[in-house]
Amino acid sequence: MSEEISIPVSDKIDKMDVPAEALSEAQKIKKGICPSCDGSLVFQEGCKVCYSCGWGGCE
């Protein structure tokens, strides 16, 4: 007999391959996607920043 394991819905969403357009701003930042231009975020001097558009997470 196999046991069923319950996974919280929020964990399922984080692991799904969801298009960037469908994510909230917080979800994008968590995944390293710029909420302004969908570019890549990098961690620099304690802040997440986007070199593509200049967005900064410590503003």
N, C-alpha and C positions, 0 to 999 in steps of 0.2 A: 504494500500500500504506500502511495506517495503522499507527502504532506504538501498542502498548498501554502505558499509563502505570500503574505500580503505586502505589497510595496506601495508606499504613499503616492498619491497622484502627482505631487510636485516632483518627486524623483523620476517618475516616468516621463514627464514633460521635459526635464533637463536632458535626458538621454535620447530623446527622439530627435530625428533629423528634421527640424522645422525651419522653413525659410526665414531669413532675417527680418523680412517685412512683417511677419506674424508675431514677432517677439516684442515684449514691452521694453521700455528703455532700460530698466534694471536688469532684465534677462540678457539684453545685448551686452551690457557692460560686464556682467558676470561671465559671459562667453568670450569676451575680448573683442567685441564688435562695436565700432563707434556708433553711438545712437544718432549722430548727426548725418554721417555720410556712408555708413556701413563699411568703412575701412577698418583696418586692424588697429587695435589699441596696444600700446606698449607701456610697461611700467617704468617710469623715469622719476628719480628723486622723490619717491614716495607717492606719486600720482600716476593715474592712467591717462595717457595722452594719445592723440591721433596725429600722426605726421601728415596725413592727407589733407585734413581741413583745419587743424589747429585746435580741435576740441580738447578740453582738459577737465579731468574729473575732480580737481581740487579747487575749482573756482568758487 
